[in-house]
Amino acid sequence: MKHKFLIFIVTVISVSSVFSIDENSTGSEQVKPEVIRVLEPGVIDYQSSRFIIRIRAWGVSFPKKGQPGYQEALNFTEKELLGTSPQVSVKKTFDEKNLKVADLTMRANESGFSKLAIENGIGWHNEKETNRYGPFVISQLKAKRRKIGLWSIEYDFNNAGIESKPLPALPGIYSRTNQTLPQIRYWVTSLGKVHRPGCSFYQRGRGELTNLPKGTDCRICGGRKGK
């Protein structure tokens, strides 16, 4: 009986040693963590040491497919992240699309992907997600003032409607004279200041969006007149 017990112990030790060796060998075969795929602007497949994780960049929104700036945003994401090993700081385990939300920092220059995209007008600040994170707010204000990237065009991405002149539904003088200002959605503050899309104060504070604004034109963007 004692001999059988000793044989059992030796067998258990031998088996556990094998599993330990397998784990070590698996560890030695772990691949280098890096971004292996870009699915859409700001959405990547990240190969960790053992798993492939689908991640969405935190705090930044991009144009959807078919909208102005989509291809530029896709190219930007590929250029900055594809094949790199960014530092991943998870902000949310999963969003409504089951994507892990994380702040991605490029190790080469220690810059954040989301902040870089916002300050270059590639995407815009998702304020609800970040609770108006200061550095992102400042980066977007700078991009708006410079009128670069998305801020150089007039397009309502939130409502997916073009704010430039549409084609007239009917021919005639009436159609030609009424296709300028009404198509732009102005932001009128509670104090009566009128701001046009692209202005630093557009949709800031209390106010309302309207096609027929009344009030005082903003000195920065020109309001109804523009600059």
Phi and psi restraints in degrees (value plus and minus 20) as a CYANA .aco file:
   2 LYS   PHI     -83.2   -43.2
   2 LYS   PSI     -59.3   -19.3
   3 HIS   PHI     -83.4   -43.4
   3 HIS   PSI     -61.9   -21.9
   4 LYS   PHI     -82.3   -42.3
   4 LYS   PSI     -61.4   -21.4
   5 PHE   PHI     -83.6   -43.6
   5 PHE   PSI     -61.5   -21.5
   6 LEU   PHI     -85.2   -45.2
   6 LEU   PSI     -60.9   -20.9
   7 ILE   PHI     -81.6   -41.6
   7 ILE   PSI     -60.2   -20.2
   8 PHE   PHI     -82.7   -42.7
   8 PHE   PSI     -62.7   -22.7
   9 ILE   PHI     -84.1   -44.1
   9 ILE   PSI     -65.1   -25.1
  10 VAL   PHI     -81.6   -41.6
  10 VAL   PSI     -60.4   -20.4
  11 THR   PHI     -82.9   -42.9
  11 THR   PSI     -65.0   -25.0
  12 VAL   PHI     -81.1   -41.1
  12 VAL   PSI     -64.2   -24.2
  13 ILE   PHI     -82.7   -42.7
  13 ILE   PSI     -61.6   -21.6
  14 SER   PHI     -84.1   -44.1
  14 SER   PSI     -64.2   -24.2
  15 VAL   PHI     -83.6   -43.6
  15 VAL   PSI     -65.1   -25.1
  16 SER   PHI     -82.9   -42.9
  16 SER   PSI     -55.1   -15.1
  17 SER   PHI     -84.9   -44.9
  17 SER   PSI     -59.1   -19.1
  18 VAL   PHI     -82.6   -42.6
  18 VAL   PSI     -66.2   -26.2
  19 PHE   PHI     -81.7   -41.7
  19 PHE   PSI     -58.3   -18.3
  20 SER   PHI     -83.3   -43.3
  20 SER   PSI     -60.7   -20.7
  21 ILE   PHI     -86.4   -46.4
  21 ILE   PSI     -60.6   -20.6
  22 ASP   PHI     -81.9   -41.9
  22 ASP   PSI     -62.0   -22.0
  23 GLU   PHI     -83.4   -43.4
  23 GLU   PSI     -61.9   -21.9
  24 ASN   PHI     -85.2   -45.2
  24 ASN   PSI     -60.9   -20.9
  25 SER   PHI     -87.5   -47.5
  25 SER   PSI     -57.0   -17.0
  26 THR   PHI     -83.1   -43.1
  26 THR   PSI     -61.3   -21.3
  27 GLY   PHI     -82.3   -42.3
  27 GLY   PSI     -57.5   -17.5
  28 SER   PHI     -90.5   -50.5
  28 SER   PSI     -38.7     1.3
  29 GLU   PHI    -117.8   -77.8
  29 GLU   PSI     -13.2    26.8
  30 GLN   PHI     -83.2   -43.2
  30 GLN   PSI     117.9   157.9
  31 VAL   PHI    -102.9   -62.9
  31 VAL   PSI     143.8   183.8
  32 LYS   PHI     -93.0   -53.0
  32 LYS   PSI     107.6   147.6
  33 PRO   PHI     -83.9   -43.9
  33 PRO   PSI     108.3   148.3
  34 GLU   PHI    -186.2  -146.2
  34 GLU   PSI     146.3   186.3
  35 VAL   PHI    -100.5   -60.5
  35 VAL   PSI      99.1   139.1
  36 ILE   PHI    -124.6   -84.6
  36 ILE   PSI     -33.0     7.0
  37 ARG   PHI    -177.2  -137.2
  37 ARG   PSI     122.1   162.1
  38 VAL   PHI    -133.9   -93.9
  38 VAL   PSI      97.3   137.3
  39 LEU   PHI    -108.1   -68.1
  39 LEU   PSI     -58.4   -18.4
  40 GLU   PHI    -182.4  -142.4
  40 GLU   PSI     151.5   191.5
  41 PRO   PHI     -73.2   -33.2
  41 PRO   PSI     102.8   142.8
  42 GLY   PHI      59.6    99.6
  42 GLY   PSI     -19.4    20.6
  43 VAL   PHI    -140.2  -100.2
  43 VAL   PSI     102.9   142.9
  44 ILE   PHI    -153.0  -113.0
  44 ILE   PSI     141.6   181.6
  45 ASP   PHI    -124.4   -84.4
  45 ASP   PSI     100.2   140.2
  46 TYR   PHI    -128.7   -88.7
  46 TYR   PSI      99.4   139.4
  47 GLN   PHI    -105.0   -65.0
  47 GLN   PSI      87.9   127.9
  48 SER   PHI    -102.3   -62.3
  48 SER   PSI    -190.1  -150.1
  49 SER   PHI     -85.0   -45.0
  49 SER   PSI     -43.4    -3.4
  50 ARG   PHI    -153.4  -113.4
  50 ARG   PSI     -42.4    -2.4
  51 PHE   PHI    -150.7  -110.7
  51 PHE   PSI     140.9   180.9
  52 ILE   PHI    -120.5   -80.5
  52 ILE   PSI     102.5   142.5
  53 ILE   PHI    -136.3   -96.3
  53 ILE   PSI     110.7   150.7
  54 ARG   PHI    -110.3   -70.3
  54 ARG   PSI     102.5   142.5
  55 ILE   PHI    -146.5  -106.5
  55 ILE   PSI     121.5   161.5
  56 ARG   PHI    -131.2   -91.2
  56 ARG   PSI     115.9   155.9
  57 ALA   PHI     -85.2   -45.2
  57 ALA   PSI     114.6   154.6
  58 TRP   PHI     -98.5   -58.5
  58 TRP   PSI     117.8   157.8
  59 GLY   PHI      58.2    98.2
  59 GLY   PSI     -10.8    29.2
  60 VAL   PHI    -157.1  -117.1
  60 VAL   PSI     119.6   159.6
  61 SER   PHI    -135.8   -95.8
  61 SER   PSI     130.1   170.1
  62 PHE   PHI    -147.7  -107.7
  62 PHE   PSI     140.8   180.8
  63 PRO   PHI     -80.9   -40.9
  63 PRO   PSI     129.1   169.1
  64 LYS   PHI    -106.5   -66.5
  64 LYS   PSI     146.4   186.4
  65 LYS   PHI     -78.5   -38.5
  65 LYS   PSI     110.4   150.4
  66 GLY   PHI      77.8   117.8
  66 GLY   PSI     -33.5     6.5
  67 GLN   PHI    -114.1   -74.1
  67 GLN   PSI     136.3   176.3
  68 PRO   PHI     -78.0   -38.0
  68 PRO   PSI     117.3   157.3
  69 GLY   PHI      69.3   109.3
  69 GLY   PSI     -24.8    15.2
  70 TYR   PHI     -83.5   -43.5
  70 TYR   PSI     -70.3   -30.3
  71 GLN   PHI     -83.5   -43.5
  71 GLN   PSI     -59.1   -19.1
  72 GLU   PHI     -82.0   -42.0
  72 GLU   PSI     -60.7   -20.7
  73 ALA   PHI     -87.9   -47.9
  73 ALA   PSI     -57.0   -17.0
  74 LEU   PHI     -85.9   -45.9
  74 LEU   PSI     -64.9   -24.9
  75 ASN   PHI     -83.0   -43.0
  75 ASN   PSI     -59.0   -19.0
  76 PHE   PHI     -83.0   -43.0
  76 PHE   PSI     -63.8   -23.8
  77 THR   PHI     -83.3   -43.3
  77 THR   PSI     -63.3   -23.3
  78 GLU   PHI     -84.8   -44.8
  78 GLU   PSI     -62.7   -22.7
  79 LYS   PHI     -83.7   -43.7
  79 LYS   PSI     -62.6   -22.6
  80 GLU   PHI    -104.1   -64.1
  80 GLU   PSI     -49.5    -9.5
  81 LEU   PHI    -137.8   -97.8
  81 LEU   PSI     -52.6   -12.6
  82 LEU   PHI     -81.4   -41.4
  82 LEU   PSI     105.9   145.9
  83 GLY   PHI      61.0   101.0
  83 GLY   PSI     -16.5    23.5
  84 THR   PHI    -122.2   -82.2
  84 THR   PSI     151.7   191.7
  85 SER   PHI    -141.4  -101.4
  85 SER   PSI      56.1    96.1
  86 PRO   PHI     -91.5   -51.5
  86 PRO   PSI     137.7   177.7
  87 GLN   PHI     -98.3   -58.3
  87 GLN   PSI     107.0   147.0
  88 VAL   PHI    -126.5   -86.5
  88 VAL   PSI      96.2   136.2
  89 SER   PHI    -133.9   -93.9
  89 SER   PSI      84.7   124.7
  90 VAL   PHI     -89.7   -49.7
  90 VAL   PSI     107.1   147.1
  91 LYS   PHI    -123.1   -83.1
  91 LYS   PSI     -49.4    -9.4
  92 LYS   PHI    -168.5  -128.5
  92 LYS   PSI     111.4   151.4
  93 THR   PHI     -80.9   -40.9
  93 THR   PSI     -69.8   -29.8
  94 PHE   PHI    -167.6  -127.6
  94 PHE   PSI     122.7   162.7
  95 ASP   PHI    -117.9   -77.9
  95 ASP   PSI    -187.7  -147.7
  96 GLU   PHI     -86.7   -46.7
  96 GLU   PSI     -36.5     3.5
  97 LYS   PHI    -123.0   -83.0
  97 LYS   PSI      -5.3    34.7
  98 ASN   PHI      42.0    82.0
  98 ASN   PSI      12.5    52.5
  99 LEU   PHI    -122.0   -82.0
  99 LEU   PSI     119.1   159.1
 100 LYS   PHI     -95.6   -55.6
 100 LYS   PSI     110.8   150.8
 101 VAL   PHI    -121.7   -81.7
 101 VAL   PSI     105.9   145.9
 102 ALA   PHI    -166.8  -126.8
 102 ALA   PSI     132.9   172.9
 103 ASP   PHI    -108.2   -68.2
 103 ASP   PSI     103.5   143.5
 104 LEU   PHI    -125.8   -85.8
 104 LEU   PSI     100.9   140.9
 105 THR   PHI    -131.3   -91.3
 105 THR   PSI     101.7   141.7
 106 MET   PHI     -92.6   -52.6
 106 MET   PSI     105.3   145.3
 107 ARG   PHI     -90.2   -50.2
 107 ARG   PSI     -46.5    -6.5
 108 ALA   PHI     -82.0   -42.0
 108 ALA   PSI     -64.6   -24.6
 109 ASN   PHI    -145.2  -105.2
 109 ASN   PSI     -10.4    29.6
 110 GLU   PHI      38.4    78.4
 110 GLU   PSI       8.6    48.6
 111 SER   PHI    -124.4   -84.4
 111 SER   PSI     127.6   167.6
 112 GLY   PHI    -103.4   -63.4
 112 GLY   PSI     116.0   156.0
 113 PHE   PHI     -81.5   -41.5
 113 PHE   PSI     -66.1   -26.1
 114 SER   PHI     -82.2   -42.2
 114 SER   PSI     -66.8   -26.8
 115 LYS   PHI     -82.7   -42.7
 115 LYS   PSI     -60.7   -20.7
 116 LEU   PHI     -84.9   -44.9
 116 LEU   PSI     -60.1   -20.1
 117 ALA   PHI     -86.1   -46.1
 117 ALA   PSI     -59.8   -19.8
 118 ILE   PHI     -89.1   -49.1
 118 ILE   PSI     -65.0   -25.0
 119 GLU   PHI     -92.8   -52.8
 119 GLU   PSI     -34.3     5.7
 120 ASN   PHI    -121.1   -81.1
 120 ASN   PSI     -14.7    25.3
 121 GLY   PHI      51.0    91.0
 121 GLY   PSI      -0.6    39.4
 122 ILE   PHI     -98.7   -58.7
 122 ILE   PSI     -55.8   -15.8
 123 GLY   PHI    -160.5  -120.5
 123 GLY   PSI     159.5   199.5
 124 TRP   PHI    -144.1  -104.1
 124 TRP   PSI     138.0   178.0
 125 HIS   PHI     -89.0   -49.0
 125 HIS   PSI     105.0   145.0
 126 ASN   PHI    -107.7   -67.7
 126 ASN   PSI      67.1   107.1
 127 GLU   PHI     -85.8   -45.8
 127 GLU   PSI     -53.5   -13.5
 128 LYS   PHI     -84.7   -44.7
 128 LYS   PSI     -56.8   -16.8
 129 GLU   PHI     -93.1   -53.1
 129 GLU   PSI     -56.1   -16.1
 130 THR   PHI    -117.3   -77.3
 130 THR   PSI     -24.8    15.2
 131 ASN   PHI      39.0    79.0
 131 ASN   PSI      24.5    64.5
 132 ARG   PHI      37.1    77.1
 132 ARG   PSI      35.5    75.5
 133 TYR   PHI     -79.0   -39.0
 133 TYR   PSI     101.8   141.8
 134 GLY   PHI     -68.5   -28.5
 134 GLY   PSI     -75.2   -35.2
 135 PRO   PHI     -77.9   -37.9
 135 PRO   PSI     -54.9   -14.9
 136 PHE   PHI     -92.2   -52.2
 136 PHE   PSI     -57.9   -17.9
 137 VAL   PHI     -80.9   -40.9
 137 VAL   PSI     -66.9   -26.9
 138 ILE   PHI     -84.6   -44.6
 138 ILE   PSI     -62.1   -22.1
 139 SER   PHI     -80.8   -40.8
 139 SER   PSI     -60.2   -20.2
 140 GLN   PHI     -91.1   -51.1
 140 GLN   PSI     -57.8   -17.8
 141 LEU   PHI     -80.7   -40.7
 141 LEU   PSI     -61.5   -21.5
 142 LYS   PHI     -84.7   -44.7
 142 LYS   PSI     -62.2   -22.2
 143 ALA   PHI     -84.5   -44.5
 143 ALA   PSI     -58.5   -18.5
 144 LYS   PHI     -85.7   -45.7
 144 LYS   PSI     -62.6   -22.6
 145 ARG   PHI     -85.5   -45.5
 145 ARG   PSI     -54.8   -14.8
 146 ARG   PHI    -100.6   -60.6
 146 ARG   PSI     -35.2     4.8
 147 LYS   PHI      34.3    74.3
 147 LYS   PSI      32.6    72.6
 148 ILE   PHI    -128.2   -88.2
 148 ILE   PSI     138.1   178.1
 149 GLY   PHI      38.7    78.7
 149 GLY   PSI    -146.8  -106.8
 150 LEU   PHI     -84.4   -44.4
 150 LEU   PSI     -43.5    -3.5
 151 TRP   PHI    -101.8   -61.8
 151 TRP   PSI     -21.0    19.0
 152 SER   PHI    -111.0   -71.0
 152 SER   PSI     -25.4    14.6
 153 ILE   PHI    -141.6  -101.6
 153 ILE   PSI     143.2   183.2
 154 GLU   PHI    -130.5   -90.5
 154 GLU   PSI      79.8   119.8
 155 TYR   PHI    -167.5  -127.5
 155 TYR   PSI     108.4   148.4
 156 ASP   PHI    -108.7   -68.7
 156 ASP   PSI      72.8   112.8
 157 PHE   PHI     -88.7   -48.7
 157 PHE   PSI     -52.4   -12.4
 158 ASN   PHI     -86.5   -46.5
 158 ASN   PSI     -56.5   -16.5
 159 ASN   PHI    -126.0   -86.0
 159 ASN   PSI     -17.6    22.4
 160 ALA   PHI      32.5    72.5
 160 ALA   PSI      21.4    61.4
 161 GLY   PHI    -145.5  -105.5
 161 GLY   PSI     120.1   160.1
 162 ILE   PHI     -96.6   -56.6
 162 ILE   PSI     112.6   152.6
 163 GLU   PHI    -118.1   -78.1
 163 GLU   PSI     -20.1    19.9
 164 SER   PHI    -106.5   -66.5
 164 SER   PSI    -196.2  -156.2
 165 LYS   PHI     -88.9   -48.9
 165 LYS   PSI     102.6   142.6
 166 PRO   PHI    -103.9   -63.9
 166 PRO   PSI     148.4   188.4
 167 LEU   PHI     -90.7   -50.7
 167 LEU   PSI     118.9   158.9
 168 PRO   PHI     -85.3   -45.3
 168 PRO   PSI     119.9   159.9
 169 ALA   PHI     -92.9   -52.9
 169 ALA   PSI     -55.6   -15.6
 170 LEU   PHI    -149.8  -109.8
 170 LEU   PSI     124.4   164.4
 171 PRO   PHI     -94.7   -54.7
 171 PRO   PSI     144.0   184.0
 172 GLY   PHI     105.4   145.4
 172 GLY   PSI     150.9   190.9
 173 ILE   PHI     -84.6   -44.6
 173 ILE   PSI     -59.2   -19.2
 174 TYR   PHI     -80.5   -40.5
 174 TYR   PSI     -63.5   -23.5
 175 SER   PHI     -85.9   -45.9
 175 SER   PSI     -59.8   -19.8
 176 ARG   PHI     -90.2   -50.2
 176 ARG   PSI     -51.1   -11.1
 177 THR   PHI    -109.7   -69.7
 177 THR   PSI     -24.3    15.7
 178 ASN   PHI    -144.6  -104.6
 178 ASN   PSI      13.1    53.1
 179 GLN   PHI    -142.2  -102.2
 179 GLN   PSI       6.4    46.4
 180 THR   PHI    -124.3   -84.3
 180 THR   PSI    -107.5   -67.5
 181 LEU   PHI     -89.4   -49.4
 181 LEU   PSI     -59.9   -19.9
 182 PRO   PHI     -78.8   -38.8
 182 PRO   PSI     -42.2    -2.2
 183 GLN   PHI     -99.3   -59.3
 183 GLN   PSI     -36.2     3.8
 184 ILE   PHI    -110.9   -70.9
 184 ILE   PSI     113.6   153.6
 185 ARG   PHI    -112.8   -72.8
 185 ARG   PSI      88.5   128.5
 186 TYR   PHI    -107.9   -67.9
 186 TYR   PSI     134.9   174.9
 187 TRP   PHI    -125.0   -85.0
 187 TRP   PSI      97.0   137.0
 188 VAL   PHI    -129.1   -89.1
 188 VAL   PSI      96.7   136.7
 189 THR   PHI     -95.3   -55.3
 189 THR   PSI     148.9   188.9
 190 SER   PHI     -84.5   -44.5
 190 SER   PSI     -38.2     1.8
 191 LEU   PHI    -112.6   -72.6
 191 LEU   PSI     -19.7    20.3
 192 GLY   PHI      69.9   109.9
 192 GLY   PSI      -4.3    35.7
 193 LYS   PHI    -105.7   -65.7
 193 LYS   PSI     115.1   155.1
 194 VAL   PHI    -124.1   -84.1
 194 VAL   PSI     102.2   142.2
 195 HIS   PHI    -140.8  -100.8
 195 HIS   PSI     121.6   161.6
 196 ARG   PHI    -119.8   -79.8
 196 ARG   PSI     141.7   181.7
 197 PRO   PHI     -75.0   -35.0
 197 PRO   PSI     117.8   157.8
 198 GLY   PHI      80.1   120.1
 198 GLY   PSI     -33.2     6.8
 199 CYS   PHI     -95.3   -55.3
 199 CYS   PSI     128.9   168.9
 200 SER   PHI     -82.2   -42.2
 200 SER   PSI     -45.1    -5.1
 201 PHE   PHI    -121.5   -81.5
 201 PHE   PSI     -11.3    28.7
 202 TYR   PHI     -86.0   -46.0
 202 TYR   PSI     103.0   143.0
 203 GLN   PHI      41.1    81.1
 203 GLN   PSI      14.7    54.7
 204 ARG   PHI    -125.7   -85.7
 204 ARG   PSI     116.0   156.0
 205 GLY   PHI      51.2    91.2
 205 GLY   PSI    -175.6  -135.6
 206 ARG   PHI    -108.5   -68.5
 206 ARG   PSI     123.2   163.2
 207 GLY   PHI     147.1   187.1
 207 GLY   PSI    -184.0  -144.0
 208 GLU   PHI    -170.4  -130.4
 208 GLU   PSI     134.6   174.6
 209 LEU   PHI    -112.5   -72.5
 209 LEU   PSI     114.3   154.3
 210 THR   PHI    -172.1  -132.1
 210 THR   PSI     132.1   172.1
 211 ASN   PHI    -107.3   -67.3
 211 ASN   PSI     -38.0     2.0
 212 LEU   PHI    -143.8  -103.8
 212 LEU   PSI      58.6    98.6
 213 PRO   PHI     -95.9   -55.9
 213 PRO   PSI     130.0   170.0
 214 LYS   PHI    -152.1  -112.1
 214 LYS   PSI     111.7   151.7
 215 GLY   PHI     128.4   168.4
 215 GLY   PSI    -180.0  -140.0
 216 THR   PHI    -117.5   -77.5
 216 THR   PSI     109.3   149.3
 217 ASP   PHI     -87.3   -47.3
 217 ASP   PSI     121.0   161.0
 218 CYS   PHI     -86.8   -46.8
 218 CYS   PSI     120.0   160.0
 219 ARG   PHI     -94.1   -54.1
 219 ARG   PSI     -44.1    -4.1
 220 ILE   PHI     -99.2   -59.2
 220 ILE   PSI     -72.0   -32.0
 221 CYS   PHI    -118.3   -78.3
 221 CYS   PSI     -33.7     6.3
 222 GLY   PHI      70.8   110.8
 222 GLY   PSI     -26.0    14.0
 223 GLY   PHI      39.1    79.1
 223 GLY   PSI    -145.8  -105.8
 224 ARG   PHI     -87.5   -47.5
 224 ARG   PSI     -47.9    -7.9
 225 LYS   PHI    -102.5   -62.5
 225 LYS   PSI     -54.5   -14.5
 226 GLY   PHI      57.0    97.0
 226 GLY   PSI     154.4   194.4
